[in-house]
Amino acid sequence: MMNKVIRIGTRESQLAVWQATQVKDLLSQHGFAAELVYIKSEGDIDLKTPLYEMGVQGIFTRSLDIALLNNRIDIAVHSLKDVPTQLPKGIVTAAVLKRASYKDLLVYKSEKQVVPIAIGSEWEGEASSQDSPLATSHLPLTIATSSIRRKAQWLNRYPNHIIENLRGNVNTRLQKLADSHWNGAIFAAAGLERIGLRPAHSIELDWMLPAPAQGAIVVACRKDDQYAFEACHLFNDAHTALCTGIERDFLRALLGGCSTPISALASIADDTVHFEGNILSLDGKEKASIEKTVAINNSNNLGVIAAKELLQNGGQVIADQIQHAK
Ligand SMILES: NCc1[nH]cc(CCC(=O)O)c1CC(=O)O
């Protein structure tokens, strides 16, 4: 059985291929042969069952889910933050890899103009914007991102700034920034660092809370494929799996898979889990936050409990607003 070649499905972007190669190397280190299978688009797939019946949802993960269910690949490698909280029927998580940087990163044009604002740690948006020299002394920046979470958090802090839309994979987005008049654009640090494209003119946004599971890679396999599951589970990182599980429980309990400015970060220190989460209105004007620390062996329901508390403390109003706007 050890000579079976595990087929690793990946999308074709540089980042996706890097992540899939990482999994291939891990399998190889554990004595398993594997090969990459490039899955192009949904168009070339022969499948009779309507997607909604299979519960296939995510735009980034759908074609790989279908390839898995059609037995064209044995495992699929995803950025966990792109994976809908509800996995399709018949697909399970085989491993979550040790998390890289969870942070959001601002790539900027002019250091002098942008960096003091990006750091901006001496004031907190609405709380003290009157007495902050930063809040009043700078011209509004134009920042590019297509993430409603990043947009809402930036506008919450800097209400007079301008957010421009920026789509595409990380390579395209960097090029678009270079060709634009924008002051900067926001990326996941992990995405740029993995493929060696983090520019020198970039800075981490320590005040910005990441997307649930940002920076973590997940391996999915068919539920009945014990061989693939056991092979990949050898490099499952228990702490990352626990933290991203809490973050995704929080997301699911708040608004299911809907596209909403929801952020979450769980981290482990000694024997405790620290959790921070928030939900913002689309324009960034409204914000509700939650923070909790519990013992690690008491953290099972932390995501759901934090979501419930957040809903009771201003989160529900914001969630309703967003549902209404749809
Ligand atoms: N939404 C696209 C996406 N999905 C995963 C990453 C980067 C890697 C990660 O966050 O794990 C990115 C790029 C980005 O957000 O800039």
The ligand as an SDF file (V2000), in Angstrom:
LIG
                    3D

 16 16  0  0  0  0  0  0  0  0999 V2000
   -8.3710   35.6310   -0.0260 N   0  0  0  0  0  0  0  0  0  0  0  0
   -7.2460   35.1260   -0.7650 C   0  0  0  0  0  0  0  0  0  0  0  0
   -6.2020   34.5390    0.1220 C   0  0  0  0  0  0  0  0  0  0  0  0
   -6.4130   33.3450    0.7180 N   0  0  0  0  0  0  0  0  0  0  0  0
   -5.3030   33.0590    1.4730 C   0  0  0  0  0  0  0  0  0  0  0  0
   -4.3920   34.0890    1.3330 C   0  0  0  0  0  0  0  0  0  0  0  0
   -3.0620   34.1660    1.9550 C   0  0  0  0  0  0  0  0  0  0  0  0
   -2.6710   33.0450    2.8710 C   0  0  0  0  0  0  0  0  0  0  0  0
   -3.4680   32.9810    4.1340 C   0  0  0  0  0  0  0  0  0  0  0  0
   -4.0550   33.9750    4.5850 O   0  0  0  0  0  0  0  0  0  0  0  0
   -3.4860   31.9030    4.7480 O   0  0  0  0  0  0  0  0  0  0  0  0
   -4.9480   35.0180    0.4640 C   0  0  0  0  0  0  0  0  0  0  0  0
   -4.3250   36.2620    0.0060 C   0  0  0  0  0  0  0  0  0  0  0  0
   -4.6040   37.4670    0.8720 C   0  0  0  0  0  0  0  0  0  0  0  0
   -5.5480   37.4720    1.6720 O   0  0  0  0  0  0  0  0  0  0  0  0
   -3.8840   38.4660    0.7180 O   0  0  0  0  0  0  0  0  0  0  0  0
  1  2  1  0
  2  3  1  0
  3  4  1  0
  3 12  2  0
  4  5  1  0
  5  6  2  0
  6  7  1  0
  6 12  1  0
  7  8  1  0
  8  9  1  0
  9 10  2  0
  9 11  1  0
 12 13  1  0
 13 14  1  0
 14 15  2  0
 14 16  1  0
M  END
$$$$
